[in-house]
């Protein structure tokens, strides 16, 4: 079952994190267990405080949703040990109807790749060069379905030599004279006797008995009997060698599960292998990849929560399949390949929408989850003082508070007291709730810090402006704006760099030097961005 990631926007705020978590919990509670909440950045101090208070861990951090090797329907063929016989490798390829097998070390890491071409090439070579080097006795007995007949043979662990079929002939015209031989014969006592006298490496007796006299002879020769005829025995001896002798173990091109498919395609185009091994994070073999697997890759599936703008969404979104959008912002530039479910409502918090879905599905959230959702609504509506706040937000927050048995006022004070820590850098505070917008050819960034004591932050005004200038330069933006929203003052200190004239014109500011207090301005979404959009047409 493929995971469906429910993800909020970049630089996530509390509403973005909590709405994703709550929606994933709802989906999974209704039987669809593949949903997982995700985040696109670090959680803020405010969000961490909320998560800690109600006993939740932050969602999984993801950096992009580009298609990876793990998203492909790659093959999972048997992976043989490098010590397995060539015969075993060939039989496996035949039974599985495949032409390439991964070969692994004892710990499962990649040793090499065995192909049908490797076996065919080896077969042709062995016709011209019938000498076998160090065949493990276990391998030989396995492929020949044989058994060792004499005591001397039990002391041998490997067999080496030139493979010779001893055809019927007189003792004076024997075909083998070299001690370094593997002699294949039938019911030929004299041939066996001569082989034992020479102390050849091994005598393989096909479909025949050996006299007790010969079996008791003092010799280092290994005598093996087999029910297989001589022709088959010779071919099978060649296939008793370990796979490691013939498989390709050099200059291999392999991929990992986390590799991106577009990078893999480039590498495949530069090579001509039939199949490529796939490794996990521990370098163990998990499958093989062929060119046809790249033709129709499975896309990662995502649900976009609390945003519908590409610049604020997860990188690689064009390679993913968007299933749903749940949001409370203006409609932006997200495009989909198929019709999808979009739920966009004019409320102050996306979590309010998700809480309504719990009601629609007849599912009561747990006390912990209800407390988490209440906190998100308070955060995004600035304790119900934001112009985006609706009566529905207030009603839902109160209901969640009753389920969680908590005070919204006390919870709000705890939340907004967490954002103004003196130990935090201005850069960290700017990027906690930072969003970029592209409106009518203007590139704009608006960051917002909500607090209950703006004086402490304004004491660091010059630090903020310097950090904003750095963002302005690095991101090549027209304007960078910082909203320091004070809940108690019910207004916002606006700091700005870049196109200062536009900001001053939009908010009717005269004589300000990069900062001004705007009473009743609490919302980036409903007050700041629409004002600038109207100015730019």
Secondary structure, DSSP 8 states (H G I E B T S, - for coil): ---EEEE--SS--HHHHHHHHHHHHHHHHTT-TTEEEEESS---HHHHHHHHHHT----EE-SB---BGGGS--B----EETTSBHHHHHHHHHHHT-SEEEEE-TTSBEEEEEEHHHHHHHHHHHHH--EEEEEEHHHHHHHHT-EE-SHHHHT-SEEEEEEEE--S--GGG-S---SSEEEEESS-HHHHHHHHHHT-SEEEEES----HHHHTS--S-EEEEESS-HHHHHHHHHTTSBGGGTSB-SS---EETTSBHHHHHHHHHT---S-EEEE-TTSBEEEEE-GGGGTT----EEEEES---GGGS-BTGGGSEEEEEEE-S---S---SS--EEEE--SS-HHHHHHHHHHHTT----HHHHHHHHHHHHHHTTTTTSTT--HHHHHHHHHHHHHHT--HHHHHHHHHTSS--TTS-HHHHHHHTEEEEEETTEEEEEEEEEES-HHHHHTTHHHHHHHHHHHHHHTT-SEEEEEEEETTTTEEEEEEEESHHHHHHHTT--S-SSEEEEET---IIIIIHHHHHHHH-
